[in-house]
Every structure is written in structure tokens, then in C-alpha cells.
Amino acid sequence: MKVKGILSLILTATLVLSACANTAPPSPNSGGNTTSPGTESNQTSNVSGDTPAGAESGRDIVIALNNNLITLDPHAGRDALSNNVIAHIMEGLVHADHTLTMQPSLAESWDISPDAKTFTFHLRQGVKFTDGTDFNAEAVRVNVERVWGSELRAARTFNQLESMEVTDEYTIVFNLSEPFSPFLNRLEAFRIVSPKSISENAAGIEKAPVGTGPYIFREWIEGDRMVMDRNPDWRDADKIQVDSITYRFIMENGTRVAMLQAGEADLIYPMPSESLSLIQNNAGIEVEVKDSTVVRYVTMNQNVVPLNDVRVRQAMNHAVDKDAFIAVVRGGFANYLNSSMSPLLPYYAEQEMYEYNLERARELMAEAGYPDGFTVTLWGNTESETLRGMDFLAQQLGQIGITVDVVPMEEGTLSESVYNTTPETTELQMWYVSWSATDPDNALRSTFLSSMVPPAGANTNYYNNPEVDAAILAGNMATTFEEQFANYARAQDLIWEDAVWMFLGVDRTVMAKNADLLGARLGPSGSFLDLREISIR
């Protein structure tokens, strides 16, 4: 194992390219999802229609995304795109800055006990939800009560919560049953919904969310668009010099690029790397490229024969040419994935890569009793790059006799099939997917802890290794860097040796936008569009 040390304060600098500049991708060695279409929702917001100082009325922008949204309920969201939109309508107590360090948001400050069991938050005063309800400690309590012990995805944030106390109108205390150092980071993704919505329209939150964020939900027409308006009462509303944002759901890569070229979209995300040559001579388009925490892999259900054999999983890792994957599928915009999490995260421990070696792969297959291979099913969504990735993997594994049945699914159907199931009922064998995390707890516990199999969590490998469980939990309970690193590194070593995933790459995310759209940028994880300070030139 090669230790890279503390990387929480070191992020690769954002690379901003003019579209007329050289867009050749770097060498791989340079570093380190939906509802049924046709259903209409016409919920309207209470936006006042005020126009920010210096802005013109009718300054609206269109963003073309590569997939649909699944839900706008912040306590139920699983996919990155839905959570990205949610984060602009609702806020959490804290938010991650460009170094992935937690900063004040709805909480102005906090105190953490030395044993990491008591977290006290002092809340921002004078904040209102966009339905007029006051934000205070009671609103936070109502939100936590909604998910605590429930089947909602956000419930896992409070697995260690023993009690909470509202000590005054703007102070809330969380008492944990055991030390849990990542609790502050876990709250970054816990968005606060209007308590009025929870009491009067809890079932409707997924289609009509009400928060305190920079934008106000207007409408969501499933399979087509989602619209949000600038919140004139947000504390930094003067930094938003547009009136509204419309997200269009465009799965086909070429269509998104054509919309940007024709001025029908102001921003497309992600920008398909294979199409960069089409815009590189257009001075009116700018491209941003950023190293990310988005790891790309194939999950393998270890309850399925022969995926339960570590030799088979290791063989599959040796059978995939990672350089070819990065070049063919990602257009060069990825780095090697040499652990179970991105090198941008703290406590990353680099592993020795599974080299592309068909001879070794065939040896392992023969040792496992499958010299002639077997047939397996691979799931993925219907986005263009995903289809290309699945076809690539089918070709690569075919070299060692494995026949891959590629099954693309609409994002909502895929999410239901993966997560709304149990180890006994799931039909999942393999899944081509990506995962973005902001800390090692989310990178390791959520995806590898044995108790986090669906529907409880995202361990879609159905992986059960008591040594890994112990290392992850010990890392979470440790209160010193040395203890945390030793345990998180141990977990990464074991996960790698067990070849739990087919480890493919770490995305370098690409966004393309109209050069006159200012302030829109990729967030610190590379999987987030930050639209909190935007204007049109």
C-alpha cells in the first residue's frame, strides 16, 4: 500500500479552458437518477418576482442535464442530479467549501465534545422558509424526527443519535450513543424542509419542496423539465443575477451539445468528452474540467455464483484495460481508480493497480473452475456514455469467456430495482455505476459495511467482511488522525484485496457553458453544479 497522507486540504486546482483552446485530455497518469415521463406537476412557488439589482427582467437560463430527476424530497434522494437540484432549494446546517471542509450554512457555529458524542449547533437567526415559516431549532427537530428511525434514506445520518435537545429557539444539541467523528460531514447532505410542509403535505414534498435556499421551486414536468426561481429573500440574493433556471432532461449527448451550440441551452452537464472537438473553435463557449470524487466502477453481487468467488472478481479486474476505458468511454477525462475512494478525499490509501493481464485473468478463471467463462447480467441507465461503458465492458470480459447481457434501464426503474429490494429478493448481478463522496465515511461505510445492503444503504455488492466492518467503524469512532487513518487505510486494503468492485476510474468532470454565463462552476466534489453566484454578461 502506498500512503498519500492527508488530502483533505489539497484539491487539484480547477482547470478552466476556453473552448477555442486545446482541449486534448490529460494522460491517465496525471493524477491520483427518475420518474415516469409524461406525468405533469404544476406546483407554483411564492416568489415575489423582484429582480436583483443590476439585472434585467426575464434573465432566465436553461441547463441541459444528462438524465431525469428521481425525487425532490431531500430525505429520500439517492442520485447526484436530484441532490444537486435539491441543494439549491433547501439548505443544510453546514456546507462544504472548495477543500471539502465544513462551513456555516443554516448553523452559524457549532461545538463538538472531545469524545465526539455531543454536537451543539447555534443556528442562524432571521431566516424564513419560502412559505413564510420561521427557521429555528424546532424546525430542525421536526426534520430529524421525520427521518429518525424511518425507512427514508436520510435516516442513516442519525444511526448513532441517542437524543436531541432544543435548548433555546436557536440552539439544538445532538447526543450520540457512541463517538462518531463524521457526524458533522453527514449533516452536510441533510437538507432542512419547511416544518409546515412536513405536517401538512409530507407526501407532496417530493414534487413541491419548500426550503430556505437561493431558489424557489416552481414546477416539475416529469421527463421534460424542472423550473426554479430566484429567491429574493435569500441572504445572498444579490449574488444571483438571473430570474430563473430551467433544467431540461436530455439523455442523448449529441442533442445536449446541439442545444448549447444553438443557444437553446446556456449550460450542459456533463459535457460529453467525445464532442469537445465540435465546440473547440467556438469562442462563445467555455469548458471547465475538474478532478472529482466521482469513482466509476461495477458493483458485483457476492450472493450470486460465481461472483462470490474472489478469484473471479480479481480475474474480471485484470481483464479490463483501464487505459482503454479512460480513452474510449471517458474520452480521456478520468484518472486511475487505485482504491475504493477518490484520492481527493482525506485518508485515501493508494493500492497497487490490477494491471491489464489477460493471461493472469484466464489463470484465475481456471483456478475458480470457470475456464470457459459464464454468463452474467450488467445493469445501467440509458445515458449515452453509460451505454458505451457497458458495451466496452462486455467486449473486455468476453476476452476471458464471460458473456455479459447488457440491460439498460430508465433511471427511476433502475433505482427501484437496485434499492427497493432485499438480499433475498434482488435480481441484481452487476451494476455499472458511479459514487461521489465528501468524506471517507460516506465513501466506505455507505458502500461496503455489511449492514448497509439495500434497502438500508448502498452496499449493492452485498459484501460482508467482518474485518472491513470493524475497520470502518473503528475509523468513525476514532478521534485522532493517526487512529482514523490506520483504520480507514486497513479497510481500503481489504476491499481492494477482495476485489469488491471492478475498479475503473475517477472522473474528471466536464461542464460546458455559454461564455456570457458567469459564476456557474463545478463544486468541490466535481459532481455538483454551484449556481449560487451567477449572472449573464
TAHU-V629939 format. One line per field, one symbol per residue. ss: DSSP state (2 for helix, 1 for strand, 0 for the rest). psi: psi as a letter, one per 30 degrees, with the letter a starting at -180 (. if undefined). burial: I if it has 9 or more other ideal C-beta (glycine too) atoms within 8 Angstrom, else O. A space follows every 50 residues. Layout:
BEGIN
ss=???
psi=???
burial=???
END
This chain:
BEGIN
ss=01100000000000111100000000022200000000011000000000 00000000011111100000000000000222222222200001110000 01110011111100000111111000010000010022222222222000 00222222001111111100111111000000222220000000222222 22220000000000111111100011111100000022201001111110 00222222222200001110002222222000001111111111111111 00000000022222222200022222222000011000000000000011 00000002222222222000000011111110022222222222222200 00111111102222222220000000000111111100022222222202 22000000000000022222222222200022222222222222222000 1111111111111100110011000000110000110
psi=kkkfakgfgjkkkkjkkkfglkgkllkfgfl..llklfkkkhkllgkfgk klkflkkgiklkkjlglllelgjfffkeleeeeeeeffellaellkafgg kklkcfkellkklfghfkjkkjlklgkklfgfkkkaeeeeeeeeeefjga gkefeffgegkellkjfafgkkkkklflkiegeeeefegjkklkfeeeef heffeffikkagaflkkeljjkfdlkkklkjfgkfhfffjhlelkkkkjj ekeeeeeeeeefgfkfkkklkkefgeffffgjfgkkkkkkklgjkklkkk jgfkkgffjeeeeeeeeffkjeeeeeeeeggfillkjgaglkffkkgkjk ljkjljjeeeeeeeeeefghfgalklkkllagkeeeeeeeeeeeeefffg gkkjjkjkkkeeeeeeeeeialfffkgkdlkjllkklflfeeeeefffkf fglkgeagigfhkjjeeeeeeeeeeeflgleeeeeeeeeeeeeeeeefhe ljjelkkjkkkklkffjkfklkafffgkjjgfillk.
burial=IOOOOOIIOOIOOIOOIOIOOOIOOOOIOOOIIIIOOOOOIOIOIOIOOO OIOOIOOOIIIIIIIIIIIIIIIIIIIIIIIIIIIIIIIIIIIIIIIOII OIOOIIIOOIOIOOOIIIIIIIIIOOIIIIIOIOIIIIIIIIIIOIIIOO OIOIIIIIOIIOOIOIOOOIIIIIIIOOIIIIIIIIIIIIIIIIIIIIOO OIOIIIOIIIIIIIIIIIIIIIIOIIIIIIIIOIOIIOOIIIIIIIIIII IOIIIIIIIIIOOOIIIIIOIIIOIIOOIIOIOOIIIIIIIIIIIIIIII IIOIOIIOIOIIIIIIIIIIOIOIIIIOIIIIIIIIIIIIIIIIIIIIII IOOOOIOIOIIIIIIIOIOIOOIOOIIIIIIIIIIIIIIIIIIIOIIIII IIIIOIOIIIIIIIIOIIIOIOOOOIOIIIIIIOIIIIIIIIIIIIIIII OIIIOOIIIIIIIOIOOIIOIIIIIIIIIOOOIIIIIIIIIIIIIIOIII IIIIIIIIIIIIIIIOIOIIIIIIIIIIIIIIIIIIO
END
